[in-house]
């Protein structure tokens, strides 16, 4: 009989694999490799994300490998910007090509009569001459193909090419436009040639399992993965959720005791933990989902208490010092309040090391 895993068991397994039960001592590239990158629409987001996962993390531990091109920013899973190792950039982008092909098909009416391969070839020449923003690239492509929408032409380049965001974008304490060149040009290396999704599915399970086929698809943006999991079944173990859904996992992946204590953790906006399952209830209680929705699609930074989302947080720095405000979604116990305040002070010291004063504020429940 197949074992049943409770939501709490799934929660602890996920936290263990995400290094959120106990911080890891692994270097940043190894950690990013295990996590299959970190979502990074906000350039600063991976820094607090890694601070919550790596013991003694400092900003330079990410900024330095970004500067030397060991780590980079590129659209990856679901078509969203991720901070990935260079090796994963070259390997994963071809495996994710169906995600981009599917999006390009939605633009068919705006690209009628156009040869996307020719547009991509011209775009490659342009961005390898010098990095360009999508706006610049689209405008220049529209000059070559008058009558076509510049934004749609920019999307052709984004979908047909592996375009990385060049530094200083993403470096700690610095800024820069979201300018792009090809991964091949940036890394002086070719993209991989293996397009099979199987290795990607196995790596997902190592970082996010146990999981259903729908979970893997929600994370990757790929479809048809049930057939891949069936093909991989001899290498996997299976479980059931309390609702009867089939879960797949790696035999030796950690599945801690559901009663394992989970410490307070702060995660940045759009963290992988929140967006990598079709069923997010293992970390986001149903009654708090509305707090994580906004018209622009941005998910706020979140507070984890006992392993699940219990609030949001935001920081601000000004002339009078730095402040971090925590907004609980329901009242915290005295013990939890003390633990949240202590972790918040440590996070604020990381985010604003040069501030003359720092204040942690626990706001009233909305």
C-alpha positions in Angstrom: 0.0 0.0 0.0 1.3 3.5 -0.9 2.3 5.7 2.0 0.3 8.9 2.5 2.2 12.1 3.2 0.3 14.8 5.2 0.6 18.5 4.3 2.9 18.9 7.3 5.2 16.1 6.0 5.3 17.7 2.6 6.1 21.0 4.2 9.1 19.7 6.2 10.4 17.8 3.2 10.3 21.0 1.1 11.9 23.2 3.8 14.7 20.7 4.2 15.5 20.7 0.5 15.3 24.5 0.3 17.8 24.8 3.2 15.1 26.5 5.3 15.1 24.1 8.2 18.8 24.5 8.7 21.1 26.9 6.7 23.7 25.2 4.5 27.4 25.8 4.4 27.6 25.2 0.7 29.1 28.0 -1.5 26.6 30.0 -3.6 27.2 28.3 -6.9 26.5 24.8 -5.4 23.5 26.1 -3.5 22.0 27.7 -6.7 22.7 24.5 -8.5 20.8 22.5 -6.0 17.9 24.9 -6.0 17.9 25.1 -9.8 18.4 28.8 -9.4 16.4 31.5 -7.6 13.6 33.5 -9.1 14.8 37.1 -9.6 12.5 39.5 -11.3 13.6 41.9 -8.6 17.4 42.1 -9.0 18.0 42.3 -5.2 15.7 39.4 -4.3 18.3 36.5 -4.5 20.4 38.2 -1.8 17.9 37.9 1.1 16.8 34.6 -0.4 20.4 33.2 0.0 20.9 34.9 3.3 18.0 32.8 4.7 19.5 29.7 3.2 23.3 29.9 3.6 25.1 30.3 7.0 27.1 33.5 7.2 26.1 34.6 3.7 27.4 38.0 2.6 26.4 39.9 -0.6 29.8 39.5 -2.2 29.3 35.7 -2.2 26.7 36.3 -4.9 28.0 39.5 -6.5 31.5 38.1 -7.1 30.4 35.1 -9.1 28.0 37.3 -11.0 30.8 39.7 -11.8 33.0 36.9 -13.1 30.1 35.3 -15.0 30.0 32.1 -13.0 26.4 33.1 -12.1 24.0 35.2 -14.3 20.4 36.4 -14.8 18.3 34.8 -17.6 14.7 33.9 -18.3 14.3 30.3 -17.4 11.5 28.3 -15.9 8.0 29.6 -16.8 9.8 32.3 -18.9 10.6 34.3 -15.7 14.0 35.8 -14.8 16.1 33.5 -12.6 19.6 33.7 -11.1 21.3 30.6 -12.4 24.8 29.2 -12.6 26.5 29.5 -16.0 26.5 25.8 -16.3 22.7 25.6 -15.7 22.1 28.4 -18.1 23.7 26.5 -21.0 22.1 23.2 -20.0 18.6 24.2 -19.1 17.7 26.8 -21.7 17.4 24.2 -24.5 15.4 21.9 -22.3 12.9 24.8 -21.7 12.6 25.7 -25.4 8.9 24.4 -25.6 7.9 27.1 -23.0 9.2 29.8 -25.3 7.9 28.2 -28.5 4.4 28.1 -26.9 4.5 31.8 -26.0 5.7 32.7 -29.5 2.6 30.9 -30.9 0.4 33.3 -29.0 1.9 36.2 -31.1 1.2 34.5 -34.4 -1.3 37.1 -35.5 1.1 40.0 -34.8 3.9 38.2 -36.7 2.0 37.0 -39.8 4.2 36.7 -42.8 7.4 37.0 -40.8 10.3 34.5 -40.6 11.2 34.3 -36.9 14.6 32.7 -37.7 15.6 35.8 -39.7 14.5 38.1 -36.9 16.4 36.0 -34.3 19.6 36.1 -36.5 19.4 39.8 -36.8 18.7 40.2 -33.1 21.8 38.0 -32.3 24.0 40.3 -34.4 22.7 43.4 -32.6 23.0 42.2 -29.0 26.4 40.6 -29.7 27.6 44.0 -31.0 26.6 45.5 -27.7 24.0 44.7 -25.0 20.6 46.1 -25.6 17.4 46.5 -23.6 14.3 44.8 -25.0 12.9 48.3 -25.8 16.0 49.2 -27.8 16.2 45.8 -29.5 12.5 45.9 -30.5 12.8 49.4 -31.9 15.8 48.4 -34.0 14.2 45.3 -35.3 11.1 47.3 -36.2 13.3 49.6 -38.3 14.4 46.5 -40.2 10.8 45.1 -40.5 8.6 48.1 -40.7 4.9 47.5 -40.1 5.5 45.0 -37.4 5.0 45.6 -33.7 8.3 46.4 -31.9 7.3 44.6 -28.7 6.4 41.5 -30.7 9.7 41.5 -32.5 11.5 41.8 -29.2 9.6 38.8 -28.0 10.8 36.8 -31.0 14.4 37.5 -29.9 13.6 36.6 -26.3 12.0 33.3 -27.3 14.4 32.2 -30.0 17.7 33.3 -28.2 19.1 32.7 -24.8 19.4 36.3 -23.7 21.2 37.0 -20.4 21.0 40.3 -18.5 24.5 41.7 -18.3 26.1 43.2 -15.2 26.0 45.6 -13.4 22.3 44.6 -13.3 21.9 42.3 -10.3 25.1 43.3 -8.5 24.6 44.3 -4.8 24.4 48.0 -4.2 24.7 48.8 -7.9 22.2 49.2 -10.7 22.0 49.2 -14.4 19.5 48.7 -17.3 18.1 45.3 -18.1 20.5 45.0 -21.1 20.9 41.7 -22.9 23.4 39.7 -24.9 23.4 36.0 -25.8 24.5 33.5 -23.3 26.9 32.1 -25.8 28.5 35.5 -26.3 28.6 36.3 -22.5 30.0 32.9 -21.5 32.1 32.2 -24.7 30.5 28.7 -24.7 27.8 27.0 -26.7 24.4 26.0 -25.5 23.8 22.4 -24.7 22.3 20.1 -27.3 20.2 17.8 -25.1 16.6 18.9 -25.0 15.1 16.0 -23.0 13.3 17.2 -19.8 14.1 14.1 -17.7 17.2 15.6 -15.9 15.3 18.8 -15.2 12.4 16.8 -13.6 14.8 14.9 -11.4 16.5 18.1 -10.2 13.1 19.6 -9.5 12.3 16.7 -7.2 15.6 17.0 -5.4 14.8 20.7 -4.6 11.0 20.7 -4.4 9.7 17.2 -4.0 7.8 15.1 -3.2 5.5 16.4 -6.0 2.8 15.7 -8.4 3.1 15.9 -12.2 1.0 19.1 -12.0 3.6 20.6 -9.5 6.5 19.9 -11.9 4.6 21.5 -14.7 3.6 24.6 -12.7 7.3 25.1 -11.8 8.8 24.5 -15.2 6.2 25.8 -17.5 6.6 22.6 -19.6 3.6 20.4 -20.4 3.2 16.6 -20.8 5.4 15.8 -17.9 3.2 13.0 -16.6 4.6 10.8 -19.4 8.2 11.8 -18.4 7.5 10.8 -14.8 6.0 7.5 -15.9 9.2 6.9 -17.9 11.3 7.8 -14.8 9.1 5.7 -12.5 11.7 2.9 -12.0 14.1 5.5 -10.5 11.5 7.0 -8.2 9.4 6.3 -5.2 5.7 7.2 -5.0 3.4 8.4 -2.3 -0.1 9.8 -2.0 -1.4 13.1 -0.7 -4.3 13.0 1.8 -6.5 13.8 -1.2 -5.3 10.8 -3.1 -3.0 12.5 -5.7 0.1 10.6 -6.7 3.4 12.1 -5.5 6.8 11.3 -7.1 10.2 11.6 -5.3 13.8 10.5 -5.3 14.4 7.5 -3.1 17.2 9.1 -1.0 15.8 12.7 -0.8 15.2 14.0 2.7 11.8 13.5 4.2 12.1 14.7 7.8 9.8 13.8 10.7 6.7 16.0 10.3 7.2 17.2 13.9 10.7 18.6 13.1 10.7 22.2 14.4 10.8 24.9 11.6 12.6 28.2 12.5 11.4 31.7 11.6 12.5 32.6 8.1 12.2 35.7 5.9 11.9 35.2 2.1 12.1 37.8 -0.6 9.3 38.7 -3.0 8.5 36.0 -5.5 10.7 33.4 -3.8 10.8 29.9 -5.4 9.2 28.4 -2.3 5.9 30.1 -3.0 5.7 29.6 -6.8 6.9 26.1 -7.5 3.8 23.9 -6.9 0.4 23.7 -8.4 -0.9 23.1 -4.9 0.8 25.8 -2.7 -1.0 24.8 0.4 2.1 23.1 1.8 3.5 26.5 2.6 0.6 29.0 2.0 -2.5 28.4 4.1 -5.7 29.0 2.2 -6.8 31.8 4.4 -3.7 33.9 3.6 -3.6 33.4 -0.2 -5.3 36.8 -0.9 -2.4 38.5 0.9 0.0 37.2 -1.7 -2.0 38.5 -4.7 -1.6 41.9 -6.4 -2.7 43.4 -9.7 0.9 43.6 -11.0 1.6 40.0 -10.1 4.3 40.8 -7.5 4.3 38.6 -4.4 5.6 40.4 -1.3 8.4 39.3 0.9 6.9 36.7 3.3 7.4 35.6 6.9 7.5 31.9 7.7 6.5 30.9 11.2 6.5 27.1 12.0 7.1 26.5 8.3 4.2 28.3 6.7 3.4 31.8 5.6 2.2 33.9 8.5 2.9 37.5 7.4 4.7 39.8 5.0 7.6 42.2 5.3 9.2 45.2 3.7 12.3 47.3 4.4 13.1 50.9 3.7 16.2 53.0 4.1 16.3 56.7 4.5 18.3 59.6 6.0 17.0 58.7 9.5 18.1 55.1 9.3 16.7 51.8 8.2 13.4 50.1 9.1 12.0 46.7 8.5 8.2 46.3 9.0 6.6 42.9 9.6 2.9 42.6 9.0 1.5 39.4 10.6 -1.6 37.9 9.0 -2.8 36.9 12.4 -1.7 37.6 15.9 1.6 36.1 16.9 2.3 34.4 20.3 4.7 36.1 22.6 7.3 33.5 21.8 6.8 33.8 18.1 6.9 37.6 18.3 10.3 37.4 20.0 11.7 35.0 17.4 10.4 37.1 14.5 11.8 40.3 16.0 15.2 38.6 16.5 15.4 37.3 12.9 14.1 40.6 11.6 16.9 42.5 13.3 19.5 40.1 11.8 18.0 40.5 8.3 17.9 44.3 8.7 21.6 44.3 9.7 22.3 42.3 6.5 20.2 44.6 4.3 21.5 47.9 5.7 24.9 47.4 7.3 25.8 51.0 7.1 22.7 52.5 8.7 23.2 54.7 11.7 20.0 53.4 13.2 17.9 50.4 12.6 14.3 49.7 13.7 12.2 46.6 13.5 8.4 47.2 13.7 5.8 44.6 14.1 2.6 46.1 12.6 -0.9 45.4 13.6 -2.8 42.5 12.0 -4.6 43.8 8.9 
